């Protein structure tokens, strides 16, 4: 068992879901165990068990109260937790995100550089130099919340959010970076844009990115991106 986590807490959420708490801080090791637990919960799940939704430090588990009681669900979770180890076999998927930085695709890139006493080139280099773990999805369908950003790029949100941020926009908010999956309002600092479509309900697999994946931003030109 991972030494960071020596217990878990289960909280009822209405009559058809429970919240499983594995920690109280944003931590890569805790988050990895969150995804591992979600996988174990869904493997050979009993009839009536619904979706397991991983977040930063929790898993929200849905179930059918007509098939399963709370005590049955709790017992199932406890059993899965006992079988959980940090070596749980879960495939990590590395996705390369081609990104056009700056100009009309990244209107806040220069501000991010200025506010952090960096050059534009340094911002691009730092942002594209690491692999980012996908902690969770949220805000809009397919929007990935990423960890691991260099602290030198931390920048506060815009004081006034934009009414519309184009799909594919790559942004920074505080110590996090993320990608807008659909056109929507937003206050993140936009530093670039990817031509990849993160969410398409018409595809067989609507979501390009899933929790537990790892992302790497690859700088490209607007011509290469076809934007």
C-alpha positions as CSV (number, residue, x, y, z in Angstrom):
1,X,0.0,0.0,0.0
2,X,1.2,3.5,-0.8
3,X,2.6,5.1,2.4
4,X,0.9,8.4,1.5
5,X,-2.5,6.8,1.9
6,X,-3.2,4.5,4.8
7,X,-7.0,4.9,4.9
8,X,-10.0,6.0,2.9
9,X,-13.2,7.8,3.7
10,X,-16.6,7.1,2.2
11,X,-19.3,9.8,2.1
12,X,-22.9,9.3,0.9
13,X,-23.9,11.6,-2.0
14,X,-27.7,11.4,-2.1
15,X,-29.1,7.9,-2.4
16,X,-27.3,6.8,-5.6
17,X,-23.7,7.8,-5.2
18,X,-20.8,7.8,-2.8
19,X,-17.6,10.0,-2.6
20,X,-14.4,8.1,-1.8
21,X,-11.8,10.4,-0.3
22,X,-8.1,9.3,-0.6
23,X,-6.4,12.5,0.4
24,X,-6.8,16.3,0.9
25,X,-4.0,17.7,-1.2
26,X,-3.2,17.9,-4.9
27,X,-0.5,15.3,-5.2
28,X,0.6,13.2,-8.2
29,X,1.0,10.0,-6.2
30,X,-2.4,10.4,-4.6
31,X,-4.0,11.2,-8.0
32,X,-2.4,8.1,-9.5
33,X,-4.0,6.0,-6.8
34,X,-7.3,7.7,-7.4
35,X,-7.2,6.5,-11.0
36,X,-6.0,3.1,-10.0
37,X,-8.9,2.7,-7.5
38,X,-11.4,3.8,-10.2
39,X,-10.0,1.1,-12.5
40,X,-10.3,-1.6,-9.7
41,X,-13.8,-0.5,-8.9
42,X,-15.0,-0.9,-12.5
43,X,-13.3,-4.3,-13.0
44,X,-15.9,-7.1,-12.4
45,X,-18.2,-4.6,-10.8
46,X,-21.5,-6.1,-9.5
47,X,-24.7,-5.4,-11.3
48,X,-26.1,-2.0,-10.5
49,X,-22.7,-0.4,-10.1
50,X,-22.5,2.8,-12.3
51,X,-19.6,5.0,-13.4
52,X,-16.6,5.8,-11.3
53,X,-15.5,9.4,-11.8
54,X,-12.0,10.2,-10.7
55,X,-11.0,13.8,-9.6
56,X,-7.9,15.2,-7.8
57,X,-8.2,13.2,-4.6
58,X,-11.6,11.5,-4.8
59,X,-13.6,9.0,-6.8
60,X,-17.3,9.6,-7.2
61,X,-19.0,6.2,-7.6
62,X,-22.6,6.0,-8.9
63,X,-24.9,3.0,-8.2
64,X,-28.5,1.9,-8.6
65,X,-30.2,2.0,-5.2
66,X,-32.8,-0.5,-6.5
67,X,-30.0,-3.1,-7.0
68,X,-27.5,-2.2,-4.3
69,X,-27.8,-0.8,-0.8
70,X,-25.3,1.7,0.6
71,X,-23.8,-1.0,2.9
72,X,-23.3,-3.3,-0.1
73,X,-21.5,-0.5,-2.0
74,X,-19.4,0.4,1.0
75,X,-18.4,-3.3,1.4
76,X,-17.4,-3.4,-2.3
77,X,-15.3,-0.3,-2.0
78,X,-13.6,-1.6,1.1
79,X,-12.7,-4.9,-0.7
80,X,-11.4,-3.0,-3.8
81,X,-9.3,-0.7,-1.5
82,X,-7.7,-3.7,0.1
83,X,-6.7,-5.0,-3.3
84,X,-5.3,-1.6,-4.4
85,X,-1.6,-1.2,-4.7
86,X,0.5,1.5,-6.3
87,X,1.5,-1.1,-8.8
88,X,-2.0,-1.5,-10.1
89,X,-1.6,-2.2,-13.9
90,X,-3.0,0.9,-15.7
91,X,-1.7,1.9,-19.1
92,X,-0.5,5.5,-19.2
93,X,-1.2,7.1,-22.6
94,X,1.2,9.8,-23.8
95,X,-0.6,12.3,-26.1
96,X,1.4,14.9,-28.1
97,X,-0.4,18.2,-28.4
98,X,0.8,20.3,-31.4
99,X,0.5,23.9,-30.3
100,X,0.8,27.2,-32.1
101,X,2.0,29.7,-29.5
102,X,1.4,33.4,-29.5
103,X,0.1,35.9,-32.1
104,X,-3.7,35.6,-32.6
105,X,-3.7,32.1,-31.2
106,X,-2.1,33.1,-27.9
107,X,-3.2,36.7,-27.1
108,X,-1.9,36.5,-23.5
109,X,1.5,35.0,-24.2
110,X,3.3,38.3,-23.9
111,X,1.5,39.2,-20.7
112,X,2.5,35.8,-19.2
113,X,6.1,36.5,-20.1
114,X,6.0,40.1,-18.8
115,X,4.3,39.1,-15.5
116,X,6.9,36.4,-14.8
117,X,10.0,38.4,-16.0
118,X,10.6,36.0,-18.9
119,X,10.9,36.3,-22.6
120,X,8.2,34.9,-24.9
121,X,10.7,32.2,-26.1
122,X,11.4,31.2,-22.5
123,X,7.7,30.8,-21.8
124,X,7.3,28.5,-24.8
125,X,10.3,26.5,-23.9
126,X,9.3,26.0,-20.3
127,X,5.7,25.2,-21.2
128,X,6.6,22.6,-23.8
129,X,9.5,21.1,-21.8
130,X,7.6,18.7,-19.6
131,X,5.0,15.9,-19.6
132,X,1.8,16.9,-17.9
133,X,-0.3,14.3,-16.0
134,X,-4.0,14.7,-16.5
135,X,-5.4,15.0,-13.0
136,X,-9.1,15.2,-13.9
137,X,-11.6,16.3,-16.5
138,X,-14.1,19.1,-15.9
139,X,-15.4,22.6,-16.5
140,X,-16.6,21.6,-20.0
141,X,-16.7,18.1,-21.7
142,X,-13.2,17.0,-22.4
143,X,-11.4,19.9,-20.6
144,X,-8.2,18.4,-19.0
145,X,-6.8,19.8,-15.7
146,X,-3.1,19.3,-15.9
147,X,-0.4,19.1,-13.2
148,X,3.3,19.6,-13.4
149,X,3.6,23.0,-14.9
150,X,6.9,24.9,-14.1
151,X,6.2,27.3,-11.3
152,X,8.0,30.0,-13.2
153,X,4.9,30.2,-15.5
154,X,2.3,30.6,-12.7
155,X,0.1,33.5,-13.7
156,X,-3.2,34.7,-12.2
157,X,-6.4,34.5,-14.2
158,X,-7.7,37.4,-16.2
159,X,-9.6,40.0,-14.1
160,X,-12.4,39.9,-16.6
161,X,-13.1,36.6,-18.3
162,X,-13.6,36.5,-22.0
163,X,-17.1,35.7,-23.3
164,X,-15.8,33.2,-25.8
165,X,-12.5,31.3,-25.9
166,X,-12.1,29.2,-29.0
167,X,-11.9,25.4,-28.8
168,X,-8.3,24.2,-28.7
169,X,-7.0,27.2,-26.8
170,X,-4.1,26.5,-24.4
171,X,-4.3,28.5,-21.2
172,X,-2.7,29.1,-17.8
173,X,-4.5,29.9,-14.6
174,X,-2.5,30.1,-11.4
175,X,-0.2,27.1,-11.3
176,X,-2.2,25.0,-13.8
177,X,-2.4,24.8,-17.5
178,X,-5.2,23.3,-19.6
179,X,-6.9,23.1,-23.0
180,X,-10.4,24.5,-23.9
181,X,-12.2,21.5,-25.3
182,X,-15.1,23.5,-26.7
183,X,-15.7,27.2,-27.4
184,X,-16.8,28.7,-24.1
185,X,-16.4,31.6,-21.7
186,X,-13.2,31.6,-19.7
187,X,-10.7,33.6,-17.7
188,X,-7.5,31.6,-18.3
189,X,-4.5,33.3,-19.9
190,X,-4.4,32.0,-23.5
191,X,-0.9,31.4,-24.7
192,X,-1.6,29.2,-27.8
193,X,-3.9,26.9,-29.6
194,X,-3.9,23.3,-30.8
195,X,-5.7,22.1,-34.0
196,X,-6.6,18.8,-32.2
197,X,-10.3,18.3,-31.5
198,X,-10.6,17.3,-27.8
199,X,-14.3,16.6,-27.8
200,X,-16.5,15.4,-30.6
201,X,-19.8,13.8,-29.6
202,X,-20.0,12.3,-33.2
203,X,-16.8,10.2,-32.8
204,X,-17.0,6.6,-31.6
205,X,-14.7,7.8,-28.7
206,X,-15.9,11.4,-28.0
207,X,-13.0,12.3,-25.7
208,X,-9.4,12.6,-27.0
209,X,-8.0,12.8,-23.5
210,X,-8.8,10.9,-20.4
211,X,-7.9,11.2,-16.7
212,X,-4.5,9.5,-16.1
213,X,-3.1,10.3,-19.5
214,X,0.0,12.4,-19.9
215,X,0.4,15.3,-22.3
216,X,3.3,16.9,-24.1
217,X,2.9,20.2,-25.9
218,X,4.8,20.4,-29.2
219,X,5.4,23.9,-30.7
220,X,4.4,24.2,-34.3
221,X,3.7,27.0,-36.8
222,X,0.3,28.1,-37.8
223,X,0.9,26.8,-41.3
224,X,1.8,23.4,-39.9
225,X,-1.4,23.5,-37.8
226,X,-3.6,24.5,-40.8
227,X,-5.1,27.3,-38.7
